């Protein structure tokens, strides 16, 4: 009877250790996925800002280019 109880106790402890390991592993995986998502969001945010700056520069260049012919026309008046 004592041997059987000792076996059950040992098995119960092994199950507890496996459960703790699985919990820690799940937490680590969730944390890793969260870090990857954060990194992707930061990268895409920087990319979006770069594209917005390029768009603004393009609009300014078009505005300057459109003003040049009007200046030439006004010289002939």
KETOR-58903 format. One record per residue (C-alpha): residue in one letter; x negated, y, z negated. Coordinates in steps of 0.5 Angstrom, whole numbers, plus 500, padded with zeros to 3 digits. Example, Ala and Ser with C-alpha at 12.3 -4.5 7.8 and 13.67 -1.06 7.14 Angstrom:
<rs>
a475491484 s473498486 
</rs>
This chain:
<rs>
x500500500 x494505498 x491503505 x497505509 x498511505 x491513506 x492512514 x498516514 x495522510 x489521515 x493521521 x497527519 x491531518 x489529525 x495531527 x495538524 x488539526 x490538534 x496543532 x492548530 x487547536 x493547541 x495554538 x489557538 x488555545 x495558547 x493564544 x486565547 x490563554 x495569553 x490574551 x485572557 x491573562 x493579558 x486582559 x486580567 x493583568 x490590564 x484590569 x488589575 x493595573 x487599572 x484597578 x490599582 x491605578 x484608581 x486605588 x492609588 x489616585 x484615591 x489614596 x493620593 x487625593 x485622601 x492624602 x492631599 x485632603 x488630609 x494635608 x489641607 x485639613 x492639617 x494646614 x487649616 x487646623 x494649624 x492656622 x486656627 x490657633 x495662630 x489666628 x486666635 x493668638 x493674633 x487676636 x490677643 x496681641 
</rs>
